[in-house]
Amino acid sequence: MNESDRIRLRHMLDAAREAVAFGSGKTADDLSQDRLLTLALLKSIEIIGEAASKVSPELRGRYPAIPWTDIVGMRRRLIHGYFAVDLNRVCDTVRDDVPPLIAELERILSGGELPRIPE
């Protein structure tokens, strides 16, 4: 894995961990009452998507368990459709989608995920 990809994966992991910490036990109603929390979660998800968009196509191909296209697509929706963010979807993402992403990123970064392909 090249250093640029490793850095991007680390950014994804850090932002994912922050999103889970920020959103733990929160609902869409909580987000609608707490603008700071909403912005923190949105920014974390945006960072995950931006970093994912910069990961090389080769690395993405090696790790199909990560839904790269969905991650980048959600970032685009949040950035360009900021005026119509579905807070229920944000909560669902943080609760249901981000924890498995964290686990997969940890496996990749630790080198214990799959047999290594020589570079």
BAFI-3210 file (N, C-alpha, C; in Angstrom, 3 decimals, decimal comma, padded with zeros to 6 digits):
// residues 119
n [1|2|3|4|5|6|7|8|9|10|11|12|13|14|15|16|17|18|19|20|21|22|23|24|25|26|27|28|29|30|31|32|33|34|35|36|37|38|39|40|41|42|43|44|45|46|47|48|49|50|51|52|53|54|55|56|57|58|59|60|61|62|63|64|65|66|67|68|69|70|71|72|73|74|75|76|77|78|79|80|81|82|83|84|85|86|87|88|89|90|91|92|93|94|95|96|97|98|99|100|101|102|103|104|105|106|107|108|109|110|111|112|113|114|115|116|117|118|119]
n.u [000,859|000,578|001,942|000,273|-002,300|-002,448|-002,481|-004,913|-006,725|-006,320|-007,279|-009,965|-010,612|-010,137|-012,064|-014,377|-014,415|-014,737|-017,291|-018,900|-018,462|-019,478|-022,149|-023,198|-025,900|-027,641|-030,484|-032,452|-034,117|-032,614|-030,512|-031,879|-032,325|-029,864|-027,620|-024,821|-023,995|-025,126|-023,672|-021,113|-021,344|-022,037|-019,744|-017,812|-018,702|-018,467|-015,666|-014,878|-015,914|-014,560|-011,869|-012,063|-012,587|-010,122|-008,550|-006,573|-007,565|-006,594|-006,212|-008,824|-009,989|-008,820|-010,115|-013,063|-015,070|-015,525|-017,823|-017,117|-018,158|-020,682|-019,949|-018,506|-020,543|-022,427|-021,072|-021,028|-023,788|-024,271|-022,656|-023,517|-026,246|-026,893|-029,021|-031,110|-030,815|-031,324|-031,917|-032,582|-031,442|-028,759|-028,366|-028,922|-026,833|-024,550|-025,027|-025,463|-023,827|-021,268|-019,820|-019,156|-017,503|-015,394|-014,311|-013,426|-011,551|-009,701|-008,759|-007,557|-005,567|-004,028|-002,886|-003,884|-006,029|-006,454|-004,706|-001,630|-000,994|001,740|003,332]
n.v [-001,176|002,174|005,207|007,461|006,337|004,985|007,151|008,374|006,331|006,307|008,855|008,445|006,489|007,877|009,961|008,420|007,162|009,437|010,257|008,162|008,445|011,058|010,691|008,698|007,094|009,079|010,607|011,452|013,484|014,555|015,598|017,542|019,391|020,221|021,970|022,136|019,491|018,249|019,486|018,584|015,789|015,715|016,875|014,963|012,747|013,805|014,102|011,421|010,596|012,306|011,593|008,912|009,239|009,893|007,686|005,306|003,750|001,152|000,258|000,448|-001,536|-003,777|-004,028|-004,720|-004,971|-002,595|-000,066|001,870|003,563|004,257|005,603|007,833|008,920|009,640|011,700|013,559|014,089|015,305|017,583|018,939|018,909|020,213|021,644|019,954|017,782|014,584|013,868|011,523|009,622|010,274|009,606|006,841|006,041|006,612|004,944|002,349|001,894|003,001|001,773|-000,957|-000,136|001,054|-001,246|-002,669|-000,869|-000,793|-003,443|-003,424|-001,435|-002,575|-004,627|-007,152|-008,011|-009,311|-011,640|-010,221|-008,413|-008,241|-005,107]
n.w [000,000|-000,884|000,563|000,422|000,115|002,560|004,341|003,604|004,279|007,012|007,652|007,005|008,940|011,368|011,180|011,030|013,528|015,106|014,251|015,211|017,956|018,384|017,612|019,189|020,609|019,812|018,236|015,307|016,125|018,226|016,730|015,258|017,184|017,951|016,533|016,419|016,928|014,697|012,606|013,267|012,880|010,150|009,018|009,725|008,246|005,696|005,548|005,618|003,148|001,349|001,748|000,981|-001,721|-002,689|-002,461|-004,122|-007,232|-007,474|-004,838|-003,885|-005,454|-004,344|-001,952|-001,838|000,051|001,257|000,732|-001,506|-003,578|-002,565|-000,227|-001,195|-002,716|-000,746|000,524|-001,577|-001,806|000,672|000,533|-001,815|-001,597|000,719|001,743|002,060|003,888|005,168|008,334|009,640|007,965|008,271|010,976|010,815|009,160|010,724|012,909|011,760|009,470|009,759|011,973|010,967|008,876|010,253|011,491|009,221|008,111|010,191|010,069|007,527|007,820|009,791|008,507|008,610|007,133|004,545|002,402|001,444|-001,510|-003,591|-004,210]
ca.u [000,000|001,401|001,774|-000,892|-003,489|-002,438|-002,906|-006,352|-007,440|-006,223|-008,235|-011,297|-010,783|-010,258|-013,360|-015,420|-014,438|-015,348|-018,728|-019,537|-018,417|-020,415|-023,531|-023,599|-027,165|-028,396|-031,553|-032,673|-034,674|-031,480|-029,793|-032,679|-032,263|-028,466|-026,959|-023,408|-023,892|-025,416|-022,527|-019,988|-021,581|-021,945|-018,339|-017,125|-019,109|-017,852|-014,245|-014,790|-016,159|-013,492|-010,681|-012,340|-012,501|-008,705|-007,876|-006,286|-008,442|-005,999|-006,514|-010,277|-010,250|-008,347|-010,974|-014,441|-016,002|-015,830|-018,698|-016,461|-019,052|-021,712|-019,311|-018,238|-021,851|-023,054|-020,361|-021,531|-025,149|-024,215|-022,032|-024,299|-027,652|-026,851|-030,296|-032,143|-030,206|-032,240|-031,251|-032,772|-030,434|-027,473|-028,320|-028,815|-025,479|-023,605|-025,323|-025,451|-022,828|-019,920|-019,059|-018,484|-016,433|-014,274|-013,703|-012,720|-010,381|-008,718|-008,149|-006,684|-004,413|-003,190|-002,280|-004,407|-007,331|-006,428|-003,321|-001,070|-000,606|002,965|003,193]
ca.v [000,000|003,382|006,074|008,323|005,541|004,744|008,404|008,545|005,347|006,786|009,969|007,833|005,830|008,900|010,638|007,443|007,031|010,661|010,234|007,236|009,068|012,185|010,274|007,597|007,245|010,248|010,392|012,577|014,574|015,195|016,401|018,712|020,345|020,527|022,299|021,809|018,041|017,966|019,894|017,684|014,519|015,929|017,090|013,673|011,931|014,430|013,766|010,018|010,540|012,991|010,737|007,728|009,611|010,060|006,388|004,855|002,710|-000,159|-000,134|000,225|-002,842|-004,827|-004,093|-004,500|-004,976|-001,195|000,473|003,112|004,418|004,774|006,557|009,064|009,456|010,320|012,969|014,477|014,508|016,239|018,831|019,639|018,965|020,616|022,254|018,921|016,625|013,730|013,575|010,097|008,889|010,537|008,754|005,443|005,839|006,591|003,778|001,056|001,747|003,436|000,782|-001,968|000,532|001,164|-002,570|-003,004|000,003|-001,270|-004,659|-003,058|-000,694|-003,455|-005,608|-008,477|-008,156|-010,283|-011,842|-009,033|-008,511|-007,438|-003,865]
ca.w [000,000|-000,908|001,738|000,220|000,445|004,010|004,986|003,353|005,101|008,400|007,768|007,039|010,226|012,412|011,048|011,355|014,993|015,640|013,970|016,152|019,286|018,408|017,393|020,058|021,324|019,336|017,263|014,394|016,940|018,909|015,741|014,874|018,298|018,259|015,267|016,528|016,759|013,293|011,799|013,570|012,201|008,707|008,661|009,823|007,097|004,525|005,546|005,211|001,709|000,615|001,812|000,156|-003,140|-003,029|-002,408|-005,485|-007,770|-007,204|-003,451|-003,822|-006,046|-003,432|-000,767|-002,271|001,181|001,571|-000,327|-001,912|-004,359|-001,651|000,693|-001,949|-003,098|000,385|000,681|-002,612|-001,450|001,797|000,095|-002,840|-001,202|002,125|002,112|002,201|004,535|005,917|009,597|009,936|007,192|008,920|012,178|010,369|008,644|011,845|013,747|011,072|008,410|010,133|012,764|010,140|008,134|011,191|011,629|007,979|008,010|011,171|009,516|006,414|008,308|010,610|007,623|008,876|006,490|003,452|001,949|000,791|-002,917|-003,738|-004,971]
c.u [000,900|001,045|000,557|-002,189|-003,571|-002,926|-004,406|-007,175|-007,425|-007,189|-009,659|-011,573|-010,961|-011,626|-014,506|-015,535|-015,070|-016,848|-019,454|-019,547|-019,426|-021,865|-024,038|-024,882|-028,029|-029,425|-031,636|-033,274|-033,572|-030,726|-030,566|-032,659|-030,840|-027,681|-025,473|-023,169|-024,125|-024,227|-021,317|-020,152|-021,450|-020,498|-017,560|-017,445|-018,506|-016,365|-014,048|-014,924|-015,069|-012,224|-010,872|-012,193|-011,058|-007,919|-007,715|-007,272|-007,903|-006,339|-008,004|-010,626|-009,833|-009,283|-012,434|-015,466|-016,359|-016,657|-018,220|-017,410|-020,129|-021,151|-019,070|-019,558|-022,540|-022,378|-020,868|-022,929|-025,141|-023,664|-022,953|-025,779|-027,800|-028,194|-031,387|-031,554|-031,253|-031,536|-031,455|-031,723|-029,050|-027,332|-028,171|-027,405|-024,478|-023,805|-025,052|-024,267|-021,406|-019,183|-018,439|-017,354|-015,196|-013,548|-012,892|-011,462|-009,298|-008,002|-007,158|-005,410|-003,487|-002,473|-002,839|-005,699|-007,386|-004,963|-002,842|-000,692|000,653|002,723|004,373]
c.v [001,232|004,300|006,979|007,575|005,287|005,989|008,603|007,568|005,756|007,955|009,429|007,223|006,850|009,583|009,692|007,259|008,262|010,668|009,332|007,831|010,210|011,715|009,186|007,914|008,410|009,844|011,597|013,762|015,314|016,101|017,657|019,787|020,833|020,738|021,934|020,310|017,661|018,305|019,000|016,350|014,660|016,106|015,778|012,790|012,495|014,084|012,317|009,918|011,195|012,141|009,503|008,044|009,737|008,752|005,876|003,781|001,301|-000,638|-000,388|-001,167|-003,998|-005,023|-003,800|-004,538|-003,553|-000,631|001,852|004,071|005,036|005,840|007,893|009,726|010,179|011,662|013,996|014,981|015,531|017,595|019,618|019,739|019,352|021,147|021,215|017,642|015,895|013,289|012,129|009,266|009,076|009,646|007,283|005,126|005,700|005,343|002,455|000,845|002,067|002,404|-000,353|-001,377|000,661|-000,177|-002,941|-002,154|-000,419|-002,521|-004,321|-002,394|-001,546|-004,497|-006,988|-008,803|-009,261|-010,571|-010,627|-009,342|-007,666|-006,210|-003,681]
c.w [000,000|000,263|001,614|000,569|001,944|004,758|004,809|004,188|006,569|008,618|007,854|008,414|011,344|012,368|011,390|012,856|015,635|015,419|014,953|017,557|019,402|018,401|018,301|020,832|020,867|018,293|016,328|015,144|017,699|017,946|015,368|015,960|018,593|016,963|015,283|016,315|015,301|012,414|012,036|012,854|010,687|008,270|008,715|008,628|005,810|004,429|005,110|003,694|000,884|000,607|000,935|-001,323|-003,610|-002,942|-003,837|-005,940|-007,494|-005,797|-003,288|-004,359|-005,161|-002,250|-001,125|-001,136|001,617|000,421|-000,798|-002,610|-003,468|-000,717|-000,011|-002,352|-001,957|000,639|-000,332|-002,278|-000,315|001,377|-000,830|-002,505|000,257|002,637|002,349|002,803|005,360|007,198|010,029|009,215|007,797|010,150|011,817|009,897|009,778|012,698|013,036|010,127|008,850|010,996|011,933|009,288|009,013|011,303|010,398|007,817|008,998|010,668|008,406|006,926|009,176|009,764|007,800|008,151|005,447|003,127|001,172|-000,647|-003,063|-004,592|-005,871]
res [m|n|e|s|d|r|i|r|l|r|h|m|l|d|a|a|r|e|a|v|a|f|g|s|g|k|t|a|d|d|l|s|q|d|r|l|l|t|l|a|l|l|k|s|i|e|i|i|g|e|a|a|s|k|v|s|p|e|l|r|g|r|y|p|a|i|p|w|t|d|i|v|g|m|r|r|r|l|i|h|g|y|f|a|v|d|l|n|r|v|c|d|t|v|r|d|d|v|p|p|l|i|a|e|l|e|r|i|l|s|g|g|e|l|p|r|i|p|e]
***
